[in-house]
Amino acid sequence: MTSRLSLSIERSGRWRRRLALVVTGLLTVVLLASSGSRAAPEQPWRVGTDPTFPPFEYRDNSSGQITGFDIDLIKAIGNQAGHPIELVALPFDGIIPALQARSIDAAISAITITPERARAIDFSRPYFEAGQAIVVRENGPNLTRLDQLQGRRIAVQIGTTGAIAASKVAGAQVSSFDSTPLALQELANGNADAVVSDVPAILYAIKAAHLSGLRIAGEHLSSEVYGIALPTNAPITGTINKALGELIASGRYAALYRQWLGAEPPVLPATAPSLQGQSSPLAGLDLALLAKNLLKGAGITLLLTVLSFSFGLVGGTALALLLQSPRHLVQVLCRLYIDFFRGTPMLVQLFLIYFGLPALLQTLDVPFTIERLPAAVTALSLNVAAYLAEVLRSGIESIDRGQWEAADALGFSPVERMRFVIAPQAIRRVLPPLANEFITLIKDTSLAAVIGFDELFRQGQLMVATTYRAFEIYIAVALVYLVMTTSASLLFKRLERRLSLPS
């Protein structure tokens, strides 16, 4: 009896210990979960910005991080609201399409609040007051008003209010660039008469880039305010407005303003003056205007392609023939040329020829400028020549050596041998890769947009910057490219059939 009682007590003790362990474990899990939930950070906001607009947003050379007044402000807003900020670098004309696609939560990039933009996206309360200015060369005319720019060459950053203002000037030749510093470099190189952009960005760019010989002729041509851009009906709009208002009230906004701009901030309105009384819907896409602009851009694309391929074919042929030279030095020089232009991006080559070369020569007091068409054709032709040289060389070397020896036996000179025996056979063999290079060049001409060329892709960008209908416009651009490349492919196939020898 005693043994049974002791056994029962022992079993009861074991169950109590097990129950205590289970309860302790459950309490531990609950405590850890509650502690983890309190420690978990809020969901970060993905904020888009174009880091090419100092002092508002730019990439610091020493750290490689994006910094600027806008960046410090959005980080302060995120800290105030309890949300970390994840910056997303975007081109300026791609910010609104990204917001419409909701691939980012917000954007801060010195974006002026306008009625047209407010019909496509939402804005926070204004956080900065700015105005447009006209920049000219030191020895240029005193252009203080927009109407004085009629018939002149104006450089702007694509998608900005400065670009919109310049597009309304009668007879003006407007060139759009991806950033304000590039537009200012265009002016400094003598390829533009004026630049229209925001006053703080102009002052900072001239100072930071040491662009001598430029001055502001007309200042504060307009009064506008910047806002944080948001998708339509974004749930975080109220949170951002509250945090921004708290920063302004506490004086932290004024401290940031003084730190970056060296002045006292103005009193900001609660809503953008340009939106008062504006409630009309976003205008529809003008298909006739879209077709007109894309056809114009396609014509420029084809012009660039034909000219560049023709000159590149001449240069590539010369290089391929020189590579057959018995002189080692000639072969080495040709190989260096080919390796350089095949081993460096075409975009870099465009910048070197159009922006870099004039800037270098002008620092040496050599007055030199180059127009966009010669610069684009030169860069594209030099690049294409390097690729075609290898194509043609492989075609020439693929001809059986017996053909060479037969031509020599018939008494042909080296030129006659190449012209009547080797070249006709080589051309038939290299025609497919030549067609591929031509089709690739049609698409590569879009790179000329970076130097202000209004080719097909840039025409699409310009329409997106004013209509904010990115999907429809870029689909139309892609279809036009497809028509051109398919047509080129069919033409080369027909040529290949005509040149093919009968079996």
KEKOLNU-311824 format. One record per residue (C-alpha): x, y, z. Coordinates in steps of 0.05 Angstrom, whole numbers, plus 5000, padded with zeros to 4 digits. Layout:
N
XYZ
...
This chain:
503
500050005000
505650475018
509350334953
503050474912
502051144948
509251344937
508751154864
502351574856
505752174890
511852094844
507452074782
503552684806
510153054816
512452894746
505953154716
506453794757
513553904732
511553774660
505654254667
510254784696
515154704638
509454774587
506655394621
513655704626
514955564553
508455874531
509756494573
516756544544
514056514472
508757034487
513857494520
518757414462
513257534411
510758154445
517858404454
519458264381
513258634358
515159244398
522259224372
520359104299
521359744258
515760054218
515259874144
520360304106
517860814054
520760723985
522161433962
524261593891
529062153874
533362393816
540362493845
542562993792
539663633820
544263933873
543464203925
536763853932
539063143914
545762903888
550762343899
556562523944
563162373910
566762163974
561561704004
557561513942
551161633981
545262063958
544962703997
541963403994
536663844024
530963413999
534262784024
535463054094
528363314096
525062654076
529362274126
527262764180
519962664160
520861904162
524161944230
518562394256
513261904230
517161284253
518561014183
525560884156
526961154085
529260724028
531761163971
530560953899
534661313845
530361473784
530861933724
526562543734
521862383677
520861683706
518561903775
511262033759
510461383719
513561013779
508461343825
502861163779
505260443778
505860473854
512860173851
514960713901
511161003960
513161733949
518162173913
522062793932
526163113876
524763863874
518063703840
514064333827
506664263843
502864413779
495564293760
497663813705
501763383752
496463423806
491463093758
496062493752
498662423823
497762723893
502363213930
503863364002
503464074029
508864523999
515764464029
519764953986
518665603949
522765703885
522766063818
525666003748
531866363723
535266473656
542766333650
546966603593
554366633578
558367193608
559167543541
552267353517
546067793508
542368043570
536267583565
532167753627
525167533604
522466903571
519667283512
526767513495
528566783481
524266753418
528066413361
533966243407
536965573429
534865383499
537564803540
533264503595
532563883639
527163423611
520563423648
521864043690
517664673694
523465033661
522564563602
515164693600
516265453602
521565403547
516864993503
511965563503
516966073475
515366203402
520565963353
525365723406
529765113393
529164723458
534264173474
532563703531
537863383575
537562883632
540163383683
541264123694
548864063697
548763773627
544364343603
549264843633
555164483600
551464543534
551065293546
558365333567
560564963504
556965473461
551465023434
545765393469
543966123481
540666033548
538765533602
532165583640
531965233707
530765333782
534865883816
537965473874
539964903828
543165373779
547165743832
549565093863
551364773796
555365363772
559165393838
560264643847
562164513774
566465143769
563065333704
566365993690
563566473639
556266373659
551566863694
544266923714
540967443670
533767373691
531767133760
525166923793
521266913728
515866523763
513566343833
512565603847
512865113904
515564413911
511763833942
512963113960
509662703905
505162113922
500861613886
493561803880
489761693946
496061443980
494761244052
501161574077
499362274052
496362494118
502262204157
507362584114
503463234119
503063174195
510463014202
512463584155
508064064194
511263854260
518263964231
516364664208
513164834275
519064574315
524364964276
527964344250
525764514179
528765214185
535364914210
535764464149
534165054104
539665474134
544564894131
543664764056
541665444029
544765944077
538466354085
532066394126
526266004097
520066374073
513166264102
510265684063
502865644044
498765054069
496664893997
499865043930
497165683900
497165373831
492064853853
486865333879
480565233837
483764673796
479364053792
478963863719
480963143701
487262943666
486863073592
486562483544
492262273500
492462633433
493562063385
494662513325
500062903361
503162253386
503461973315
506462623289
511862653342
513661923336
514161963260
518662563267
522962193317
523161573272
525662003215
531362263257
532861553281
533361293210
537661883189
542561743246
542561003230
543761073155
549261593162
552761243219
552460553186
555060833120
560961183151
562060593198
562160103139
567360523104
571660563167
570559823183
572659623113
578960043118
580659733185
579359023160
583959133101
589359453145
589058843191
591458433131
597558883126
604358543134
606659123178
606058943251
605459673275
599459793230
595959173257
597459383329
594560083318
588259793286
587459303343
588159853395
582660253360
578059653356
579259453429
577960163453
571360273417
568859563430
571159573503
567960243524
560560413526
557760803468
554561273519
561361463546
563861583475
557962053461
559562443524
566962483507
565762753437
559963223451
561363483521
568463283539
572363483477
569564203471
570464313546
577664073543
579464503483
576065123512
580165053575
586165093529
583365733499
581565373434
574665603411
571464953390
564264713389
560864133354
553564073334
549363493356
548563153288
556063123273
557562913344
552362353345
554362103275
561762133293
560861743358
556261223327
560561143265
566961043304
563560523347
560360163289
566860153250
570259763306
564959223305
564359193229
571959133223
571758473261
565858233220
569158393154
575958133177
572857463194
569357443127
575757593089
579757073128
574356553118
575856523043
579855913026
587256053015
586755712948
582556292923
588156772942
593356342908
589056262845
588357022840
595957102847
596956572794
592556962746
596957572756
591957982797
594858552838
593058562912
587559082899
584758682840
585058042880
581058352937
576058702890
574558132841
575857492880
575857572956
570958142970
564857872930
565257202967
566557533035
560658013029
555857443017
558457093080
558257703125
551557973103
547557663161
552057963215
552058623178
544458613181
544758473255
549359063266
544659523226
538659303267
542559393332
544560083309
537260283299
536060153373
542760443396
541161123366
536661223426
543061373465
543562023425
537862283470
542962423524
546062983482
539263303467
537462933403
529962883394
530162193362
524661683370
525861493443
526662223465
520262413430
516761893472
520062153535
517962863520
510762663512
510862253576
513662853612
507563273594
501862753589
504162243643
501461673599
507661253603
504860563584
501060773522
506661223496
512360733507
508360163476
507460613415
514960763414
516560013419
511859863360
515260393317
522060093333
519259403317
516759643249
523559943232
527659343254
522958843220
523159243155
530759263158
531058513170
526558373110
530658823065
537258493084
534157793074
531958003005
538858272990
541957623016
537557212968
539557642909
546957582924
546756832937
549956402885
545655882849
546655182875
